[in-house]
Amino acid sequence: MKRVLIIGSGGAGKSTLARHLGELTGLPVVHLDREHWQPGWVETPRDEWTRKVAELVAPDEWIIDGNYGGTMGLRIERADTIVFLDYSRWLCLYRSTKRQVVYRNKTRPDMTPGCDEKLDPKFFKFLKWIWQYRSTRRPGVLAMLRAARADGKRVVVLKDPKATRRFLARVLADGALPTR
């Protein structure tokens, strides 16, 4: 296990898991949100973003968290392990709302400085995206995971925080990622 991709709905805890996994394994952690967003919530242009992601996945070791469907194929191709946080929409909505409250008018640790959390129409659009994730995004993610598994990649699907805690405990105990 050298290249770990962590994906899942907004609010699932991808960045938190990446940070914990990085602490346990010593692998460098890359938060895609921090790489994608420029100060003031300005998006990186698409062609520049694709080049940047190609550079991020080029090293031999990393943990990368984030979705960004347009570059998912690049990351899956290079990853040897994919962790999918397949949490309930209610938990993801709760966590996103809590994050909004905790970091209101501040930049969270996994984000680009100058991208403060704020209550605006984009936040409500994000909540809608989370609500619809299971019906709109999840089927495609599951198909990609089946293909990745068929290609010999290690795929770990975690359904709830308890499963994630067990997963991290096994990583700590085994010194390597478990296969399921």
Rosetta blueprint (number, residue, H / E / L):
1 M L
2 K L
3 R E
4 V E
5 L E
6 I E
7 I E
8 G E
9 S L
10 G L
11 G L
12 A L
13 G L
14 K H
15 S H
16 T H
17 L H
18 A H
19 R H
20 H H
21 L H
22 G H
23 E H
24 L H
25 T H
26 G L
27 L L
28 P L
29 V E
30 V E
31 H E
32 L H
33 D H
34 R H
35 E H
36 H H
37 W E
38 Q E
39 P L
40 G L
41 W L
42 V E
43 E E
44 T L
45 P L
46 R H
47 D H
48 E H
49 W H
50 T H
51 R H
52 K H
53 V H
54 A H
55 E H
56 L H
57 V H
58 A L
59 P L
60 D L
61 E L
62 W E
63 I E
64 I E
65 D E
66 G L
67 N L
68 Y L
69 G H
70 G H
71 T H
72 M H
73 G H
74 L H
75 R H
76 I H
77 E H
78 R H
79 A L
80 D L
81 T E
82 I E
83 V E
84 F E
85 L E
86 D L
87 Y L
88 S L
89 R H
90 W H
91 L H
92 C H
93 L H
94 Y H
95 R H
96 S H
97 T H
98 K H
99 R H
100 Q H
101 V H
102 V H
103 Y L
104 R E
105 N L
106 K L
107 T L
108 R L
109 P L
110 D L
111 M L
112 T L
113 P L
114 G L
115 C L
116 D L
117 E E
118 K L
119 L L
120 D L
121 P H
122 K H
123 F H
124 F H
125 K H
126 F H
127 L H
128 K H
129 W H
130 I H
131 W H
132 Q H
133 Y H
134 R H
135 S H
136 T H
137 R L
138 R H
139 P H
140 G H
141 V H
142 L H
143 A H
144 M H
145 L H
146 R H
147 A H
148 A H
149 R H
150 A H
151 D L
152 G L
153 K L
154 R E
155 V E
156 V E
157 V E
158 L E
159 K L
160 D L
161 P H
162 K H
163 A H
164 T H
165 R H
166 R H
167 F H
168 L H
169 A H
170 R H
171 V H
172 L H
173 A H
174 D H
175 G L
176 A L
177 L L
178 P L
179 T L
180 R L
